[in-house]
Amino acid sequence: MSYIGKGIPRVESFEKVTGIAKYVNDLMLPGMLYAKMLLSPHAHAKIKRIDVSRAKELPGVKAVLTGEELNYKQGLYLRDKDILAKGKVRYQGEPVAAVAAVSEEIAEQAISLIEVEYELLPTVFDPVEAIKKDAPLVHEELGSYEFMKGVFHPVPGTNIANHHKLRKGDVEKGFKESYKIIENEFRMPQVAHVPMETHVVIAEWLPNDRIKLYTSAQSPFAVRNLMSVTLGIPHARIEVEVPYLGGGFGGKAGIHLEPLTALLSKKAGGRPVKLVAKREEEFNTLPCRQALVARIKTGVSKEGRILAQEITYYWDAGAYADYGVNIGRAAGYSGAGPYDIENVKLDSYTIYTNHVFGTAYRGFGHVEFMWAIERQMDMVAHEIGMDPYEFRMKNVLKPGSITITGEKIRENTGRVDKCLESVAKEIGWSKRKTDEEKKAEIANGKITGKGLAVLHKAPAMPTFTSCSAVAKFNDDGTVSISVSGTDMGQGTYTALAQIAADTLKMPVEKIIMVWDCDTKTDPYDWQTVASRFLFMGGNAVIRACNDMIEQMKEVASAVLRAPKDELEIGDERVYIKHNPDEYVTYKELALGYVYPNGNAIGGPIIGRGKYIAQGLTILDPETGQGLPAIDWTYGAHGVEVEVDIKTGDLRIKKIASTFDVGKVINKLLAEGQVKGGVVQGIGTGLFEGYIYNKEGKLLNNSFTDYKIPTAKDIPDEIVTDFVETPQLDGPYGARGVAEHPMISVNAAIANAIYDAIGVNINDQPLTSERIWKALKEAGLN
């Protein structure tokens, strides 16, 4: 039987529901110390004095660190961040000192004994203001920082950490030929990742400057690499182990608490140190999703064709660049949406402010800019009197279209038009309300509306990214698969098990996914980000399994006295094609075949597979032209909402979501991904967002004040569907769909609100208060 497309349960289900699965916070090491951090109460201030003497004298304290002791800079693409604030603090919640003690209580007490004297500095919180010439500089030393040259473009003497340019065609000519030109501004706030498991690290600084880390990180090899670069220690002396992971959503990509924890261990004489982020620190100290201000100018013909588009994205990176500069880059090459536009000018600025710093978040910037693009598309359609569905269908990318970076869309690339057609049909888009029905709804106090939105996303990766897999037979004929991409709940290990079972033609129950990832023993993987793990890891697993098959056929050829090309596999056997009764079992071959007389041949069957992203290029720094992506996943949402006229309360009656995933590997998990992403998109669309006071203090840094979706916020009905346009270089034709479901959910909802009440809301979140004000503007309450 084939397992591809089957909805089998996740392979780790038993371990998780019974509590057998161990997370970093479950681990205890002999002599372990506990770390705590002292955080800045100010958004921007000079550190005039730090007195740690009383903390050092407290019994049970084994290590105290301040920034002045640490001459290191960390950062993935731009090295701009101190491990502890040095010289000045750049956001409220930034760590300025840390301690390690024999208990958490003593560590907390020690932190309270540290005295810091600050001198307040001018602040800047709005990215549009921060880009002005007279704005306070968050990083005066930007020109001296190391960064990935050719890929990112910081502007010294400003707050611009990266400026990505995209130029296609002649925008001015396109605007001159346009029937109408529509301009709008859209805003989105910062948003928290809120994984169930907070950031946790256990570090040991071992003799001979070796480091052992247990960390709740998405990418063990990325942590090892960044630790090596930051601390100047060879990769071979750093071991990173990632056990079960309680969610990440991008917030656990790269490194965050690992260097600090390791250096506390070093100062404590090598004793292991555990640092567990409190929930408030997840909000205040650790990175969030960047905020965005988007300005879009669209020129359109009378027939509804987009002739020109000028876009400026102002990304609020917060105090440090982290992954934010790459988000700005991704917005640069995909930020016009899945549309066929001949003339495009796009500037994407990643800008320092005195907010909490931003990083990767599910969707990698696409949730934010697709909010702007899909709101703009509806507004343009209404401006020219065209149905939003018809307008999109006239302009979306199709086979033969050229993307804004010059890539040709081919038959196997994916079909956004089919996704849009699917959701429109599901919500009954063509059945519009009559004037009488509208009047009846208003009289009843509840108005309904329908909205559409499309989306696209490709893995946002540098040109060099690779992964690998090792498959090996065990004594009993089962197969263990080792990879170093992490499964943080998305279910990829289950899909990989299905891919391995199909390739080896054996029961999926006999495929064992090795859960813990350890850089010391497991094969290399770049990072678990960008929705690229199933695509790249799946290809690596297929190649590892094919390697095993070749080895088995080599031995079986001698045993069965038949050429390799006359052998076939199936039912855990290698057999002769024209005589299936002549066979040898996998179990007999697993560790080496033994003849009846005791002679043995072969040996343990161990397969290796690898995959590297093909054909990616560095984008032209002036035009943004090139090949930035290995694959594109397209999708669409259709939403039906009900608005309470008196209160502005919003009820989502139905949401339909369709994605072209190339090939569904696991129907159950794919549907789960979509439904989870949709609900997460609803949360960030309707009520999530950081709220600061005028001094830059985060006011909603707990679940008391920062609300995420509950069961009551789930739509009445969520319908999922999939289009399957096989990706020729994908595993069994598949491409990723991990991040995509939450992209454009917010825009579809806002478009449905407009359909209901006739007022555009361009700022998020779409709270009841904002909707109530829009109703008041429309004269409906």
Secondary structure, DSSP 8 states (H G I E B T S, - for coil): ---TB-----TTHHHHHHT-S--GGG---TT-EEEEEEE-SSSSEEEEEEE-HHHHHSTTEEEEEEGGG----B-SSB--B-SS--SEE-STT-EEEEEEESSHHHHHHHHHT-EEEEEE------HHHHTSTTS--S-TTGGGS-B-BTTB--BTTTTEEEEEEEEES-HHHHHHT-SEEEEEEEEE--B----SS--EEEEEEEGGGEEEEEE--S-HHHHHHHHHHHHT--GGGEEEEE------TTTTSS-SSHHHHHHHHHHTTT--EEEE--HHHHHHTS-EE-EEEEEEEEEE-TTS-EEEEEEEEEEEEET--TTHHHHHHHHHHHTT-SB--S-EEEEEEEEE-SS--EE--TTTTHHHHHHHHHHHHHHHHHHTT--HHHHHHHHB--TT-B-TTS-B--TTT--HHHHHHHHHHHTTTT----HHHHHHHHHHTEEEEEEEEEEEE-----S--EEEEEEEE-TTS-EEEE--S--SSS-HHHHHHHHHHHHHTS-GGGEEE--SEETTTS--B--S-TT-IIIIIHHHHHHHHHHHHHHHHHHHHHHHT--GGGEEEETTEEEETTEEEEEEEHHHHTT-EE-TTS-EE----EEEEEEE--S-----TTT--S---S--EEEEEEEEEEEETTT--EEEEEEEEEEE-SS-SBHHHHHHHHHHHHHHHHHHHHT----B-TT--BS--STTTS----GGGS-SEEEEEEE----TTSGGG----SSGGGTTHHHHHHHHHHHHHS----BS---HHHHHHHHHHTT--
